[in-house]
Amino acid sequence: MKVTQAKWSAETPKLLRGSCESYDETIKTQVERGACQLYHLESVGVDLWLVVRFEEYVEGNELVVLCVGGVGMREVGKFLIDTARNLGFQSIRYHASNPAVHRLYCRYGFGGVEAERVYKVNVEVGNG
């Protein structure tokens, strides 16, 4: 598997195929500041882009997958698990707002268990 760290470009949102949802600008800024990393993974049947960050907790280090776009997640799932283990991470976390994505990842051996639910409360004036 060829893994290349990349810089954010005007094409990146298209390559990530909307997986950053409405957070493209926020994630772009985080990649540009070095808080997150953008990678391109290539192999036979794989042309995948992903944005990750690394977090430390008392329980250990966690690889957080923020966005994934392209083809080849079936082939990349085990590679990500093995790479995270080899780099000393205790876990991988990803957010999937669409339950179908989680079901698909489960079929690929990359499903995991639900660890959290995220809720957003809008506190702007005039919104109730």
C-alpha positions as CSV (number, residue, x, y, z in Angstrom):
1,M,0.0,0.0,0.0
2,K,1.4,3.4,-1.0
3,V,0.6,6.1,1.6
4,T,1.4,9.7,0.9
5,Q,0.8,12.6,3.1
6,A,-0.8,15.4,1.1
7,K,-1.5,19.1,1.3
8,W,-5.1,20.4,1.1
9,S,-5.9,21.7,-2.3
10,A,-9.0,23.1,-4.1
11,E,-9.7,19.5,-5.3
12,T,-9.6,17.9,-1.8
13,P,-13.3,18.3,-1.0
14,K,-14.1,16.6,-4.3
15,L,-11.6,13.8,-3.6
16,L,-13.1,13.2,-0.1
17,R,-16.6,13.0,-1.9
18,G,-18.5,15.1,0.6
19,S,-17.5,13.0,3.6
20,C,-16.5,16.1,5.6
21,E,-20.1,17.2,5.1
22,S,-20.3,21.0,5.9
23,Y,-17.0,21.0,7.8
24,D,-14.7,21.3,4.7
25,E,-13.4,24.8,5.7
26,T,-12.8,23.8,9.3
27,I,-11.0,20.6,8.4
28,K,-9.0,22.4,5.7
29,T,-7.8,24.9,8.4
30,Q,-6.9,22.0,10.8
31,V,-4.9,20.2,8.0
32,E,-3.1,23.5,7.1
33,R,-2.3,24.1,10.8
34,G,-1.1,20.5,11.3
35,A,-3.8,19.5,13.8
36,C,-5.0,16.9,11.2
37,Q,-3.3,15.1,8.4
38,L,-4.5,14.3,4.9
39,Y,-3.4,11.1,3.4
40,H,-3.7,9.4,0.0
41,L,-3.7,5.6,-0.1
42,E,-3.1,3.8,-3.3
43,S,-2.9,0.1,-4.3
44,V,-4.6,-2.3,-6.7
45,G,-8.3,-1.3,-6.4
46,V,-7.5,1.4,-3.9
47,D,-7.6,5.2,-4.4
48,L,-8.6,6.5,-1.0
49,W,-8.2,9.9,0.7
50,L,-8.6,10.3,4.4
51,V,-8.1,13.0,7.1
52,V,-7.0,11.8,10.5
53,R,-5.8,13.2,13.8
54,F,-4.1,11.7,16.8
55,E,-5.5,12.1,20.3
56,E,-4.1,11.1,23.7
57,Y,-6.1,9.9,26.6
58,V,-5.4,8.3,30.0
59,E,-6.4,5.0,28.4
60,G,-4.0,5.4,25.5
61,N,-3.6,7.0,22.1
62,E,-6.4,7.0,19.6
63,L,-6.4,7.4,15.8
64,V,-9.4,9.5,14.8
65,V,-10.6,9.2,11.2
66,L,-12.5,12.4,10.3
67,C,-13.2,11.9,6.6
68,V,-12.8,9.2,4.0
69,G,-13.4,9.4,0.3
70,G,-12.6,7.3,-2.7
71,V,-12.6,3.6,-3.4
72,G,-11.0,0.7,-1.5
73,M,-12.2,0.9,2.1
74,R,-12.6,-2.9,2.1
75,E,-8.9,-3.3,1.4
76,V,-7.8,-0.4,3.6
77,G,-9.7,-1.3,6.8
78,K,-7.3,-4.1,7.9
79,F,-4.3,-2.0,6.8
80,L,-5.5,0.9,9.0
81,I,-6.0,-1.4,12.0
82,D,-2.6,-3.0,11.5
83,T,-0.9,0.4,11.0
84,A,-2.5,1.9,14.1
85,R,-1.5,-1.1,16.2
86,N,2.1,-0.9,14.9
87,L,2.2,2.8,15.7
88,G,1.1,2.2,19.3
89,F,-2.5,3.3,19.1
90,Q,-5.0,1.5,21.4
91,S,-8.0,2.4,19.3
92,I,-9.4,3.9,16.1
93,R,-12.5,6.2,16.3
94,Y,-14.6,7.3,13.3
95,H,-17.9,9.2,13.1
96,A,-20.5,8.0,10.7
97,S,-23.6,10.2,10.6
98,N,-25.2,7.7,8.1
99,P,-25.9,4.3,9.8
100,A,-25.4,2.7,6.4
101,V,-21.7,3.6,6.5
102,H,-21.2,1.9,9.8
103,R,-23.0,-1.3,8.5
104,L,-20.8,-1.2,5.4
105,Y,-17.6,-0.9,7.5
106,C,-18.8,-3.8,9.7
107,R,-18.9,-5.9,6.5
108,Y,-15.3,-4.9,5.9
109,G,-14.2,-5.9,9.4
110,F,-13.8,-2.3,10.4
111,G,-17.1,-1.7,12.2
112,G,-16.3,-1.4,15.9
113,V,-18.8,-0.7,18.6
114,E,-20.8,2.5,19.2
115,A,-18.8,4.6,21.7
116,E,-20.6,7.9,21.7
117,R,-23.4,9.8,20.3
118,V,-22.9,13.5,19.4
119,Y,-25.6,16.1,19.8
120,K,-25.4,19.8,18.8
121,V,-27.4,22.5,20.6
122,N,-27.8,25.7,18.6
123,V,-27.5,28.7,21.0
124,E,-27.8,31.6,18.5
125,V,-30.3,34.3,19.3
126,G,-33.6,33.8,17.6
127,N,-33.3,30.1,17.3
128,G,-35.5,28.1,19.7
